[in-house]
Amino acid sequence: MNIKAEIEVFLRRTKMAPTRFGRLAARDPRLVFDMRMGRELRPALAERIRSFIAEQTK
């Protein structure tokens, strides 16, 4: 699954606001909105976000 889909699934499952997710996962409250508009993530940031999602789903 690509990182965008992983984030969207996480947001739906947890009912977390996109701005809160961005702030907690990447210190960027616009992250999700920017990704929805086409922003691509560097591999290091994508891995950090995957780690955040994994920690939250434990």
Biopython code that builds the backbone (N, CA, C, O; Angstrom):
import numpy as np
from Bio.PDB.StructureBuilder import StructureBuilder

atoms = [
    (1, "MET", "N", (0.859, -1.180, 0.000)),
    (1, "MET", "CA", (0.000, 0.000, 0.000)),
    (1, "MET", "C", (0.902, 1.240, 0.000)),
    (1, "MET", "O", (1.924, 1.269, 0.686)),
    (2, "ASN", "N", (0.524, 2.246, -0.761)),
    (2, "ASN", "CA", (1.350, 3.450, -0.771)),
    (2, "ASN", "C", (1.079, 4.304, 0.468)),
    (2, "ASN", "O", (0.072, 4.122, 1.151)),
    (3, "ILE", "N", (1.975, 5.220, 0.742)),
    (3, "ILE", "CA", (1.909, 6.004, 1.981)),
    (3, "ILE", "C", (0.638, 6.844, 2.054)),
    (3, "ILE", "O", (0.068, 7.008, 3.133)),
    (4, "LYS", "N", (0.192, 7.375, 0.929)),
    (4, "LYS", "CA", (-1.034, 8.189, 0.939)),
    (4, "LYS", "C", (-2.228, 7.346, 1.375)),
    (4, "LYS", "O", (-3.037, 7.782, 2.193)),
    (5, "ALA", "N", (-2.331, 6.158, 0.834)),
    (5, "ALA", "CA", (-3.433, 5.269, 1.207)),
    (5, "ALA", "C", (-3.324, 4.857, 2.673)),
    (5, "ALA", "O", (-4.332, 4.793, 3.376)),
    (6, "GLU", "N", (-2.122, 4.583, 3.130)),
    (6, "GLU", "CA", (-1.925, 4.206, 4.535)),
    (6, "GLU", "C", (-2.400, 5.315, 5.466)),
    (6, "GLU", "O", (-3.052, 5.047, 6.475)),
    (7, "ILE", "N", (-2.077, 6.548, 5.129)),
    (7, "ILE", "CA", (-2.485, 7.690, 5.954)),
    (7, "ILE", "C", (-3.999, 7.822, 5.956)),
    (7, "ILE", "O", (-4.601, 8.012, 7.013)),
    (8, "GLU", "N", (-4.625, 7.723, 4.784)),
    (8, "GLU", "CA", (-6.082, 7.866, 4.702)),
    (8, "GLU", "C", (-6.791, 6.766, 5.500)),
    (8, "GLU", "O", (-7.781, 7.035, 6.180)),
    (9, "VAL", "N", (-6.293, 5.543, 5.420)),
    (9, "VAL", "CA", (-6.877, 4.442, 6.204)),
    (9, "VAL", "C", (-6.727, 4.728, 7.697)),
    (9, "VAL", "O", (-7.673, 4.550, 8.463)),
    (10, "PHE", "N", (-5.545, 5.167, 8.106)),
    (10, "PHE", "CA", (-5.296, 5.487, 9.511)),
    (10, "PHE", "C", (-6.240, 6.590, 9.987)),
    (10, "PHE", "O", (-6.812, 6.489, 11.072)),
    (11, "LEU", "N", (-6.405, 7.634, 9.189)),
    (11, "LEU", "CA", (-7.278, 8.745, 9.584)),
    (11, "LEU", "C", (-8.724, 8.285, 9.739)),
    (11, "LEU", "O", (-9.402, 8.677, 10.689)),
    (12, "ARG", "N", (-9.197, 7.459, 8.813)),
    (12, "ARG", "CA", (-10.571, 6.948, 8.912)),
    (12, "ARG", "C", (-10.738, 6.050, 10.138)),
    (12, "ARG", "O", (-11.723, 6.150, 10.869)),
    (13, "ARG", "N", (-9.762, 5.177, 10.345)),
    (13, "ARG", "CA", (-9.861, 4.215, 11.449)),
    (13, "ARG", "C", (-9.812, 4.907, 12.811)),
    (13, "ARG", "O", (-10.541, 4.525, 13.726)),
    (14, "THR", "N", (-8.957, 5.922, 12.951)),
    (14, "THR", "CA", (-8.784, 6.572, 14.247)),
    (14, "THR", "C", (-9.644, 7.808, 14.425)),
    (14, "THR", "O", (-9.765, 8.328, 15.534)),
    (15, "LYS", "N", (-10.252, 8.288, 13.323)),
    (15, "LYS", "CA", (-11.035, 9.529, 13.344)),
    (15, "LYS", "C", (-10.176, 10.720, 13.774)),
    (15, "LYS", "O", (-10.683, 11.679, 14.356)),
    (16, "MET", "N", (-8.886, 10.654, 13.486)),
    (16, "MET", "CA", (-7.971, 11.745, 13.800)),
    (16, "MET", "C", (-8.070, 12.814, 12.717)),
    (16, "MET", "O", (-8.171, 12.501, 11.531)),
    (17, "ALA", "N", (-8.041, 14.059, 13.127)),
    (17, "ALA", "CA", (-8.080, 15.163, 12.166)),
    (17, "ALA", "C", (-6.777, 15.189, 11.358)),
    (17, "ALA", "O", (-5.708, 14.914, 11.903)),
    (18, "PRO", "N", (-6.858, 15.514, 10.081)),
    (18, "PRO", "CA", (-5.649, 15.564, 9.253)),
    (18, "PRO", "C", (-4.583, 16.519, 9.785)),
    (18, "PRO", "O", (-3.390, 16.224, 9.707)),
    (19, "THR", "N", (-5.005, 17.653, 10.321)),
    (19, "THR", "CA", (-4.021, 18.600, 10.847)),
    (19, "THR", "C", (-3.311, 18.035, 12.076)),
    (19, "THR", "O", (-2.103, 18.213, 12.237)),
    (20, "ARG", "N", (-4.056, 17.362, 12.934)),
    (20, "ARG", "CA", (-3.444, 16.741, 14.127)),
    (20, "ARG", "C", (-2.456, 15.657, 13.710)),
    (20, "ARG", "O", (-1.358, 15.562, 14.257)),
    (21, "PHE", "N", (-2.855, 14.843, 12.741)),
    (21, "PHE", "CA", (-1.964, 13.802, 12.253)),
    (21, "PHE", "C", (-0.660, 14.409, 11.730)),
    (21, "PHE", "O", (0.429, 13.975, 12.104)),
    (22, "GLY", "N", (-0.780, 15.402, 10.874)),
    (22, "GLY", "CA", (0.404, 16.031, 10.310)),
    (22, "GLY", "C", (1.312, 16.627, 11.370)),
    (22, "GLY", "O", (2.536, 16.512, 11.300)),
    (23, "ARG", "N", (0.696, 17.264, 12.346)),
    (23, "ARG", "CA", (1.470, 17.888, 13.423)),
    (23, "ARG", "C", (2.205, 16.833, 14.246)),
    (23, "ARG", "O", (3.380, 17.009, 14.568)),
    (24, "LEU", "N", (1.531, 15.747, 14.586)),
    (24, "LEU", "CA", (2.145, 14.709, 15.413)),
    (24, "LEU", "C", (3.162, 13.862, 14.641)),
    (24, "LEU", "O", (4.217, 13.519, 15.174)),
    (25, "ALA", "N", (2.848, 13.529, 13.404)),
    (25, "ALA", "CA", (3.699, 12.614, 12.635)),
    (25, "ALA", "C", (4.888, 13.306, 11.986)),
    (25, "ALA", "O", (5.953, 12.706, 11.838)),
    (26, "ALA", "N", (4.712, 14.576, 11.596)),
    (26, "ALA", "CA", (5.768, 15.228, 10.811)),
    (26, "ALA", "C", (5.997, 16.690, 11.176)),
    (26, "ALA", "O", (6.756, 17.387, 10.503)),
    (27, "ARG", "N", (5.347, 17.154, 12.234)),
    (27, "ARG", "CA", (5.445, 18.561, 12.630)),
    (27, "ARG", "C", (5.038, 19.495, 11.481)),
    (27, "ARG", "O", (5.613, 20.569, 11.302)),
    (28, "ASP", "N", (4.029, 19.059, 10.706)),
    (28, "ASP", "CA", (3.546, 19.827, 9.564)),
    (28, "ASP", "C", (2.032, 19.675, 9.478)),
    (28, "ASP", "O", (1.541, 18.692, 8.923)),
    (29, "PRO", "N", (1.281, 20.640, 10.024)),
    (29, "PRO", "CA", (-0.174, 20.502, 10.030)),
    (29, "PRO", "C", (-0.810, 20.473, 8.637)),
    (29, "PRO", "O", (-1.955, 20.040, 8.505)),
    (30, "ARG", "N", (-0.118, 20.911, 7.620)),
    (30, "ARG", "CA", (-0.654, 20.907, 6.256)),
    (30, "ARG", "C", (-0.273, 19.653, 5.473)),
    (30, "ARG", "O", (-0.634, 19.529, 4.303)),
    (31, "LEU", "N", (0.434, 18.744, 6.082)),
    (31, "LEU", "CA", (0.950, 17.566, 5.394)),
    (31, "LEU", "C", (-0.123, 16.818, 4.598)),
    (31, "LEU", "O", (0.042, 16.602, 3.397)),
    (32, "VAL", "N", (-1.198, 16.428, 5.241)),
    (32, "VAL", "CA", (-2.230, 15.621, 4.577)),
    (32, "VAL", "C", (-2.887, 16.417, 3.453)),
    (32, "VAL", "O", (-3.115, 15.886, 2.367)),
    (33, "PHE", "N", (-3.191, 17.682, 3.708)),
    (33, "PHE", "CA", (-3.828, 18.500, 2.670)),
    (33, "PHE", "C", (-2.898, 18.666, 1.465)),
    (33, "PHE", "O", (-3.337, 18.600, 0.317)),
    (34, "ASP", "N", (-1.610, 18.880, 1.740)),
    (34, "ASP", "CA", (-0.639, 19.013, 0.643)),
    (34, "ASP", "C", (-0.511, 17.709, -0.136)),
    (34, "ASP", "O", (-0.404, 17.730, -1.362)),
    (35, "MET", "N", (-0.522, 16.583, 0.558)),
    (35, "MET", "CA", (-0.440, 15.285, -0.123)),
    (35, "MET", "C", (-1.668, 15.051, -0.991)),
    (35, "MET", "O", (-1.559, 14.511, -2.092)),
    (36, "ARG", "N", (-2.815, 15.448, -0.510)),
    (36, "ARG", "CA", (-4.040, 15.305, -1.299)),
    (36, "ARG", "C", (-3.982, 16.155, -2.568)),
    (36, "ARG", "O", (-4.658, 15.860, -3.554)),
    (37, "MET", "N", (-3.170, 17.209, -2.534)),
    (37, "MET", "CA", (-3.014, 18.080, -3.705)),
    (37, "MET", "C", (-1.826, 17.668, -4.575)),
    (37, "MET", "O", (-1.505, 18.353, -5.546)),
    (38, "GLY", "N", (-1.173, 16.554, -4.233)),
    (38, "GLY", "CA", (-0.121, 16.038, -5.090)),
    (38, "GLY", "C", (1.284, 16.020, -4.513)),
    (38, "GLY", "O", (2.218, 15.579, -5.183)),
    (39, "ARG", "N", (1.451, 16.489, -3.293)),
    (39, "ARG", "CA", (2.784, 16.485, -2.687)),
    (39, "ARG", "C", (3.310, 15.061, -2.563)),
    (39, "ARG", "O", (2.595, 14.159, -2.125)),
    (40, "GLU", "N", (4.548, 14.872, -2.947)),
    (40, "GLU", "CA", (5.222, 13.584, -2.800)),
    (40, "GLU", "C", (6.176, 13.676, -1.609)),
    (40, "GLU", "O", (6.780, 14.720, -1.363)),
    (41, "LEU", "N", (6.299, 12.585, -0.888)),
    (41, "LEU", "CA", (7.166, 12.566, 0.288)),
    (41, "LEU", "C", (8.511, 11.948, -0.034)),
    (41, "LEU", "O", (8.618, 11.035, -0.852)),
    (42, "ARG", "N", (9.520, 12.459, 0.619)),
    (42, "ARG", "CA", (10.843, 11.833, 0.531)),
    (42, "ARG", "C", (10.792, 10.534, 1.329)),
    (42, "ARG", "O", (10.000, 10.402, 2.262)),
    (43, "PRO", "N", (11.632, 9.588, 0.963)),
    (43, "PRO", "CA", (11.602, 8.276, 1.650)),
    (43, "PRO", "C", (11.785, 8.364, 3.164)),
    (43, "PRO", "O", (11.140, 7.619, 3.902)),
    (44, "ALA", "N", (12.640, 9.250, 3.635)),
    (44, "ALA", "CA", (12.875, 9.346, 5.084)),
    (44, "ALA", "C", (11.615, 9.801, 5.816)),
    (44, "ALA", "O", (11.301, 9.275, 6.884)),
    (45, "LEU", "N", (10.897, 10.763, 5.260)),
    (45, "LEU", "CA", (9.665, 11.238, 5.897)),
    (45, "LEU", "C", (8.584, 10.162, 5.833)),
    (45, "LEU", "O", (7.851, 9.964, 6.801)),
    (46, "ALA", "N", (8.481, 9.479, 4.721)),
    (46, "ALA", "CA", (7.497, 8.407, 4.592)),
    (46, "ALA", "C", (7.754, 7.333, 5.652)),
    (46, "ALA", "O", (6.812, 6.818, 6.254)),
    (47, "GLU", "N", (9.011, 6.999, 5.877)),
    (47, "GLU", "CA", (9.347, 5.984, 6.885)),
    (47, "GLU", "C", (9.014, 6.477, 8.286)),
    (47, "GLU", "O", (8.534, 5.705, 9.116)),
    (48, "ARG", "N", (9.265, 7.758, 8.559)),
    (48, "ARG", "CA", (8.931, 8.331, 9.865)),
    (48, "ARG", "C", (7.417, 8.276, 10.096)),
    (48, "ARG", "O", (6.964, 7.985, 11.203)),
    (49, "ILE", "N", (6.651, 8.554, 9.060)),
    (49, "ILE", "CA", (5.191, 8.509, 9.171)),
    (49, "ILE", "C", (4.723, 7.074, 9.391)),
    (49, "ILE", "O", (3.832, 6.835, 10.206)),
    (50, "ARG", "N", (5.305, 6.125, 8.681)),
    (50, "ARG", "CA", (4.938, 4.711, 8.890)),
    (50, "ARG", "C", (5.251, 4.279, 10.322)),
    (50, "ARG", "O", (4.486, 3.528, 10.927)),
    (51, "SER", "N", (6.367, 4.749, 10.859)),
    (51, "SER", "CA", (6.717, 4.427, 12.243)),
    (51, "SER", "C", (5.689, 5.022, 13.212)),
    (51, "SER", "O", (5.288, 4.378, 14.182)),
    (52, "PHE", "N", (5.279, 6.242, 12.936)),
    (52, "PHE", "CA", (4.268, 6.890, 13.779)),
    (52, "PHE", "C", (2.967, 6.086, 13.752)),
    (52, "PHE", "O", (2.374, 5.825, 14.799)),
    (53, "ILE", "N", (2.527, 5.699, 12.563)),
    (53, "ILE", "CA", (1.285, 4.928, 12.434)),
    (53, "ILE", "C", (1.418, 3.602, 13.185)),
    (53, "ILE", "O", (0.488, 3.187, 13.876)),
    (54, "ALA", "N", (2.558, 2.943, 13.053)),
    (54, "ALA", "CA", (2.770, 1.663, 13.741)),
    (54, "ALA", "C", (2.711, 1.843, 15.255)),
    (54, "ALA", "O", (2.134, 1.008, 15.952)),
    (55, "GLU", "N", (3.298, 2.917, 15.771)),
    (55, "GLU", "CA", (3.266, 3.178, 17.214)),
    (55, "GLU", "C", (1.834, 3.422, 17.697)),
    (55, "GLU", "O", (1.456, 2.969, 18.777)),
    (56, "GLN", "N", (1.054, 4.127, 16.912)),
    (56, "GLN", "CA", (-0.295, 4.469, 17.300)),
    (56, "GLN", "C", (-1.246, 3.269, 17.241)),
    (56, "GLN", "O", (-2.270, 3.257, 17.924)),
    (57, "THR", "N", (-0.918, 2.285, 16.448)),
    (57, "THR", "CA", (-1.806, 1.144, 16.293)),
    (57, "THR", "C", (-1.438, -0.033, 17.198)),
    (57, "THR", "O", (-2.042, -1.101, 17.101)),
    (58, "LYS", "N", (-0.475, 0.151, 18.054)),
    (58, "LYS", "CA", (-0.095, -0.917, 19.004)),
    (58, "LYS", "C", (-1.133, -1.060, 20.070)),
    (58, "LYS", "O", (-0.994, -1.902, 20.957)),
]
sb = StructureBuilder()
sb.init_structure("model")
sb.init_model(0)
sb.init_chain("A")
sb.init_seg("    ")
for serial, (resi, resn, name, xyz) in enumerate(atoms, 1):
    if name == "N":
        sb.init_residue(resn, " ", resi, " ")
    sb.init_atom(name, np.array(xyz, "f"), 0.0, 1.0, " ", f" {name:<3s}", serial, name[0])
structure = sb.get_structure()
